[in-house]
């Protein structure tokens, strides 16, 4: 069950005039833990296996996720490190957040994303897709590729 209203954060979130973003949970993050915790935090989360075959490759699902306007959450370091995978992500037009510490339990990964959620939402509100950003264990977010600033230069 999805919460219909945007969750309230600590004042660091940016108000959005439209529905909350849908976060797509890549298969490498597991089947339920991350999605369940994000849903309890008030965001919409969709799980890879609910929409695509288990063995679907990135090039199979990325274009469809991009067409749907969903935001990718993954711990697949290849997307951030390999030029061809980064290019596929950019061609698909998605915003993606890559967890940099993949050696965590499902619950720990979920908590890392929840800690980063205000910063992620701020990037989604202020940056143009496509982009690739990283999320640390502690919830720090860093832009890596793309993400041209919306609304001009920040002063």
TAKA-V642339 format. One line per field, one symbol per residue. ss: DSSP state (H for helix, E for strand, C for the rest). A space follows every 50 residues. Layout:
ss = ???
This chain:
ss = CCCCCCCCCCCCCCCCCCCCCEEEECHHHCCCHHHHHHHHCCCEEEEHHH CCCCCCCHHHHHHHHHHHCCEEEECCHHHHHCHHHHHHHHHHCCEEEEEC CCCCCHHHHHHHHHHHHHHHHHHHHHECCCEEEEECCCCCEEEEEECCEC CCCCC
